[in-house]
Amino acid sequence: MNQEEATRLVFVVSLPILKHAQALQLKVSQDILAFRVPNLYKLELGLPISIDPALTRSYFDCKLRKLFIVVTPQNKETEVVEEPVARVEIVDTKKLESDLLFDVI
């Protein structure tokens, strides 16, 4: 399949020791997918693409003992655009020193 045409990514994680998903903790950000079960499992994946955390869905199948995670890549139109760096204002330090001196006195 062509990766440009892919609409979703599906991760299937086998967890043979886990019976229920009550202790399962899943964290999703734009470029990291992490889950853990205290004292049993821990996995962090760095993703090569940006995903939309709001559209991520997960399901744990108790019979198969597998975690299914479905993530949706961000569209190019909805990608976060970085803000330009704010302009730095140059301050006259001589005036600032005299103002501070009057504040102290």
LONU-744526 format. One record per residue (C-alpha): residue number from 1; x, y, z; residue in one letter. Coordinates in nm, 4 decimals. Layout:
BEGIN
<pt><finu>NUM</finu><c1>X</c1><c2>Y</c2><c3>Z</c3><drenlum>A</drenlum></pt>
...
end
This chain:
BEGIN
<pt><finu>1</finu><c1>0.0000</c1><c2>0.0000</c2><c3>0.0000</c3><drenlum>M</drenlum></pt>
<pt><finu>2</finu><c1>0.1196</c1><c2>0.3478</c2><c3>-0.0784</c3><drenlum>N</drenlum></pt>
<pt><finu>3</finu><c1>0.1889</c1><c2>0.5435</c2><c3>0.2411</c3><drenlum>Q</drenlum></pt>
<pt><finu>4</finu><c1>0.0509</c1><c2>0.8659</c2><c3>0.0924</c3><drenlum>E</drenlum></pt>
<pt><finu>5</finu><c1>-0.2879</c1><c2>0.6954</c2><c3>0.0533</c3><drenlum>E</drenlum></pt>
<pt><finu>6</finu><c1>-0.2957</c1><c2>0.5473</c2><c3>0.4046</c3><drenlum>A</drenlum></pt>
<pt><finu>7</finu><c1>-0.5718</c1><c2>0.6936</c2><c3>0.6193</c3><drenlum>T</drenlum></pt>
<pt><finu>8</finu><c1>-0.4971</c1><c2>0.5098</c2><c3>0.9456</c3><drenlum>R</drenlum></pt>
<pt><finu>9</finu><c1>-0.2262</c1><c2>0.3090</c2><c3>1.1190</c3><drenlum>L</drenlum></pt>
<pt><finu>10</finu><c1>-0.3158</c1><c2>0.0047</c2><c3>1.3276</c3><drenlum>V</drenlum></pt>
<pt><finu>11</finu><c1>-0.0869</c1><c2>-0.1217</c2><c3>1.6020</c3><drenlum>F</drenlum></pt>
<pt><finu>12</finu><c1>-0.1552</c1><c2>-0.4668</c2><c3>1.7465</c3><drenlum>V</drenlum></pt>
<pt><finu>13</finu><c1>0.0273</c1><c2>-0.5441</c2><c3>2.0708</c3><drenlum>V</drenlum></pt>
<pt><finu>14</finu><c1>0.0160</c1><c2>-0.8928</c2><c3>2.2213</c3><drenlum>S</drenlum></pt>
<pt><finu>15</finu><c1>-0.0146</c1><c2>-0.8913</c2><c3>2.6029</c3><drenlum>L</drenlum></pt>
<pt><finu>16</finu><c1>-0.0369</c1><c2>-1.2598</c2><c3>2.7049</c3><drenlum>P</drenlum></pt>
<pt><finu>17</finu><c1>-0.0156</c1><c2>-1.1997</c2><c3>3.0822</c3><drenlum>I</drenlum></pt>
<pt><finu>18</finu><c1>-0.2910</c1><c2>-0.9365</c2><c3>3.0937</c3><drenlum>L</drenlum></pt>
<pt><finu>19</finu><c1>-0.6516</c1><c2>-1.0554</c2><c3>3.1458</c3><drenlum>K</drenlum></pt>
<pt><finu>20</finu><c1>-0.8304</c1><c2>-0.7197</c2><c3>3.1726</c3><drenlum>H</drenlum></pt>
<pt><finu>21</finu><c1>-0.7474</c1><c2>-0.3671</c2><c3>3.0609</c3><drenlum>A</drenlum></pt>
<pt><finu>22</finu><c1>-0.8246</c1><c2>-0.2063</c2><c3>3.3970</c3><drenlum>Q</drenlum></pt>
<pt><finu>23</finu><c1>-0.4605</c1><c2>-0.1240</c2><c3>3.4762</c3><drenlum>A</drenlum></pt>
<pt><finu>24</finu><c1>-0.3649</c1><c2>-0.0356</c2><c3>3.1184</c3><drenlum>L</drenlum></pt>
<pt><finu>25</finu><c1>-0.2448</c1><c2>0.3233</c2><c3>3.0742</c3><drenlum>Q</drenlum></pt>
<pt><finu>26</finu><c1>-0.2231</c1><c2>0.4691</c2><c3>2.7232</c3><drenlum>L</drenlum></pt>
<pt><finu>27</finu><c1>-0.0739</c1><c2>0.8085</c2><c3>2.6379</c3><drenlum>K</drenlum></pt>
<pt><finu>28</finu><c1>-0.0756</c1><c2>0.9536</c2><c3>2.2892</c3><drenlum>V</drenlum></pt>
<pt><finu>29</finu><c1>0.0874</c1><c2>1.2718</c2><c3>2.1639</c3><drenlum>S</drenlum></pt>
<pt><finu>30</finu><c1>0.1588</c1><c2>1.3970</c2><c3>1.8130</c3><drenlum>Q</drenlum></pt>
<pt><finu>31</finu><c1>0.4760</c1><c2>1.1929</c2><c3>1.7754</c3><drenlum>D</drenlum></pt>
<pt><finu>32</finu><c1>0.4827</c1><c2>0.9428</c2><c3>2.0640</c3><drenlum>I</drenlum></pt>
<pt><finu>33</finu><c1>0.2634</c1><c2>0.6453</c2><c3>2.1469</c3><drenlum>L</drenlum></pt>
<pt><finu>34</finu><c1>0.3194</c1><c2>0.5021</c2><c3>2.4963</c3><drenlum>A</drenlum></pt>
<pt><finu>35</finu><c1>0.1409</c1><c2>0.2476</c2><c3>2.7082</c3><drenlum>F</drenlum></pt>
<pt><finu>36</finu><c1>0.2163</c1><c2>0.0626</c2><c3>3.0270</c3><drenlum>R</drenlum></pt>
<pt><finu>37</finu><c1>0.0778</c1><c2>-0.1806</c2><c3>3.2759</c3><drenlum>V</drenlum></pt>
<pt><finu>38</finu><c1>0.2508</c1><c2>-0.1266</c2><c3>3.6125</c3><drenlum>P</drenlum></pt>
<pt><finu>39</finu><c1>0.4967</c1><c2>-0.4055</c2><c3>3.6975</c3><drenlum>N</drenlum></pt>
<pt><finu>40</finu><c1>0.4213</c1><c2>-0.5937</c2><c3>3.3720</c3><drenlum>L</drenlum></pt>
<pt><finu>41</finu><c1>0.4594</c1><c2>-0.4025</c2><c3>3.0464</c3><drenlum>Y</drenlum></pt>
<pt><finu>42</finu><c1>0.6015</c1><c2>-0.0753</c2><c3>2.9227</c3><drenlum>K</drenlum></pt>
<pt><finu>43</finu><c1>0.6328</c1><c2>0.0382</c2><c3>2.5616</c3><drenlum>L</drenlum></pt>
<pt><finu>44</finu><c1>0.7089</c1><c2>0.3777</c2><c3>2.4079</c3><drenlum>E</drenlum></pt>
<pt><finu>45</finu><c1>0.7113</c1><c2>0.4235</c2><c3>2.0326</c3><drenlum>L</drenlum></pt>
<pt><finu>46</finu><c1>0.8468</c1><c2>0.7277</c2><c3>1.8552</c3><drenlum>G</drenlum></pt>
<pt><finu>47</finu><c1>0.6380</c1><c2>0.7767</c2><c3>1.5438</c3><drenlum>L</drenlum></pt>
<pt><finu>48</finu><c1>0.7925</c1><c2>0.8945</c2><c3>1.2148</c3><drenlum>P</drenlum></pt>
<pt><finu>49</finu><c1>0.4801</c1><c2>1.0972</c2><c3>1.1307</c3><drenlum>I</drenlum></pt>
<pt><finu>50</finu><c1>0.2549</c1><c2>1.3372</c2><c3>1.3184</c3><drenlum>S</drenlum></pt>
<pt><finu>51</finu><c1>-0.0744</c1><c2>1.1895</c2><c3>1.4320</c3><drenlum>I</drenlum></pt>
<pt><finu>52</finu><c1>-0.3940</c1><c2>1.3422</c2><c3>1.5622</c3><drenlum>D</drenlum></pt>
<pt><finu>53</finu><c1>-0.4277</c1><c2>1.2355</c2><c3>1.9300</c3><drenlum>P</drenlum></pt>
<pt><finu>54</finu><c1>-0.7978</c1><c2>1.3285</c2><c3>1.9364</c3><drenlum>A</drenlum></pt>
<pt><finu>55</finu><c1>-0.8752</c1><c2>1.0684</c2><c3>1.6687</c3><drenlum>L</drenlum></pt>
<pt><finu>56</finu><c1>-0.6800</c1><c2>0.7840</c2><c3>1.8313</c3><drenlum>T</drenlum></pt>
<pt><finu>57</finu><c1>-0.8878</c1><c2>0.4831</c2><c3>1.9365</c3><drenlum>R</drenlum></pt>
<pt><finu>58</finu><c1>-0.7839</c1><c2>0.1747</c2><c3>2.1328</c3><drenlum>S</drenlum></pt>
<pt><finu>59</finu><c1>-0.9454</c1><c2>-0.1562</c2><c3>2.2208</c3><drenlum>Y</drenlum></pt>
<pt><finu>60</finu><c1>-0.8256</c1><c2>-0.4465</c2><c3>2.4359</c3><drenlum>F</drenlum></pt>
<pt><finu>61</finu><c1>-0.9618</c1><c2>-0.7882</c2><c3>2.3376</c3><drenlum>D</drenlum></pt>
<pt><finu>62</finu><c1>-0.9733</c1><c2>-1.0040</c2><c3>2.6528</c3><drenlum>C</drenlum></pt>
<pt><finu>63</finu><c1>-1.0051</c1><c2>-1.3319</c2><c3>2.4608</c3><drenlum>K</drenlum></pt>
<pt><finu>64</finu><c1>-0.7121</c1><c2>-1.2657</c2><c3>2.2265</c3><drenlum>L</drenlum></pt>
<pt><finu>65</finu><c1>-0.5227</c1><c2>-1.0680</c2><c3>2.4935</c3><drenlum>R</drenlum></pt>
<pt><finu>66</finu><c1>-0.4218</c1><c2>-0.8090</c2><c3>2.2375</c3><drenlum>K</drenlum></pt>
<pt><finu>67</finu><c1>-0.4336</c1><c2>-0.4319</c2><c3>2.2408</c3><drenlum>L</drenlum></pt>
<pt><finu>68</finu><c1>-0.5469</c1><c2>-0.2670</c2><c3>1.9166</c3><drenlum>F</drenlum></pt>
<pt><finu>69</finu><c1>-0.4505</c1><c2>0.0981</c2><c3>1.8695</c3><drenlum>I</drenlum></pt>
<pt><finu>70</finu><c1>-0.5791</c1><c2>0.2873</c2><c3>1.5665</c3><drenlum>V</drenlum></pt>
<pt><finu>71</finu><c1>-0.4159</c1><c2>0.6238</c2><c3>1.4936</c3><drenlum>V</drenlum></pt>
<pt><finu>72</finu><c1>-0.4927</c1><c2>0.8762</c2><c3>1.2220</c3><drenlum>T</drenlum></pt>
<pt><finu>73</finu><c1>-0.2124</c1><c2>1.0767</c2><c3>1.0612</c3><drenlum>P</drenlum></pt>
<pt><finu>74</finu><c1>-0.2541</c1><c2>1.4529</c2><c3>1.0632</c3><drenlum>Q</drenlum></pt>
<pt><finu>75</finu><c1>-0.3572</c1><c2>1.6059</c2><c3>0.7339</c3><drenlum>N</drenlum></pt>
<pt><finu>76</finu><c1>-0.1178</c1><c2>1.8538</c2><c3>0.5844</c3><drenlum>K</drenlum></pt>
<pt><finu>77</finu><c1>-0.3908</c1><c2>2.1201</c2><c3>0.6187</c3><drenlum>E</drenlum></pt>
<pt><finu>78</finu><c1>-0.4363</c1><c2>2.0532</c2><c3>0.9940</c3><drenlum>T</drenlum></pt>
<pt><finu>79</finu><c1>-0.0695</c1><c2>2.0275</c2><c3>1.0899</c3><drenlum>E</drenlum></pt>
<pt><finu>80</finu><c1>0.0381</c1><c2>2.2622</c2><c3>1.3635</c3><drenlum>V</drenlum></pt>
<pt><finu>81</finu><c1>0.2205</c1><c2>2.5629</c2><c3>1.2219</c3><drenlum>V</drenlum></pt>
<pt><finu>82</finu><c1>0.4939</c1><c2>2.7021</c2><c3>1.4408</c3><drenlum>E</drenlum></pt>
<pt><finu>83</finu><c1>0.4504</c1><c2>3.0621</c2><c3>1.5469</c3><drenlum>E</drenlum></pt>
<pt><finu>84</finu><c1>0.7174</c1><c2>3.3046</c2><c3>1.4269</c3><drenlum>P</drenlum></pt>
<pt><finu>85</finu><c1>0.9655</c1><c2>3.4151</c2><c3>1.6902</c3><drenlum>V</drenlum></pt>
<pt><finu>86</finu><c1>0.8491</c1><c2>3.7270</c2><c3>1.8728</c3><drenlum>A</drenlum></pt>
<pt><finu>87</finu><c1>1.0412</c1><c2>4.0466</c2><c3>1.8120</c3><drenlum>R</drenlum></pt>
<pt><finu>88</finu><c1>1.2926</c1><c2>4.1326</c2><c3>2.0803</c3><drenlum>V</drenlum></pt>
<pt><finu>89</finu><c1>1.2615</c1><c2>4.4805</c2><c3>2.2213</c3><drenlum>E</drenlum></pt>
<pt><finu>90</finu><c1>1.5901</c1><c2>4.6533</c2><c3>2.2953</c3><drenlum>I</drenlum></pt>
<pt><finu>91</finu><c1>1.5840</c1><c2>4.8400</c2><c3>2.6258</c3><drenlum>V</drenlum></pt>
<pt><finu>92</finu><c1>1.8120</c1><c2>5.1271</c2><c3>2.7221</c3><drenlum>D</drenlum></pt>
<pt><finu>93</finu><c1>1.9905</c1><c2>4.9873</c2><c3>3.0287</c3><drenlum>T</drenlum></pt>
<pt><finu>94</finu><c1>2.1114</c1><c2>5.3294</c2><c3>3.1512</c3><drenlum>K</drenlum></pt>
<pt><finu>95</finu><c1>1.7513</c1><c2>5.4521</c2><c3>3.1824</c3><drenlum>K</drenlum></pt>
<pt><finu>96</finu><c1>1.6487</c1><c2>5.1215</c2><c3>3.3427</c3><drenlum>L</drenlum></pt>
<pt><finu>97</finu><c1>1.9246</c1><c2>5.1520</c2><c3>3.6064</c3><drenlum>E</drenlum></pt>
<pt><finu>98</finu><c1>1.8196</c1><c2>5.5040</c2><c3>3.6987</c3><drenlum>S</drenlum></pt>
<pt><finu>99</finu><c1>1.4517</c1><c2>5.4020</c2><c3>3.7209</c3><drenlum>D</drenlum></pt>
<pt><finu>100</finu><c1>1.5421</c1><c2>5.1131</c2><c3>3.9509</c3><drenlum>L</drenlum></pt>
<pt><finu>101</finu><c1>1.7554</c1><c2>5.3426</c2><c3>4.1654</c3><drenlum>L</drenlum></pt>
<pt><finu>102</finu><c1>1.4568</c1><c2>5.5717</c2><c3>4.2240</c3><drenlum>F</drenlum></pt>
<pt><finu>103</finu><c1>1.2393</c1><c2>5.2703</c2><c3>4.3066</c3><drenlum>D</drenlum></pt>
<pt><finu>104</finu><c1>1.4835</c1><c2>5.1609</c2><c3>4.5761</c3><drenlum>V</drenlum></pt>
<pt><finu>105</finu><c1>1.5158</c1><c2>5.5078</c2><c3>4.7327</c3><drenlum>I</drenlum></pt>
end
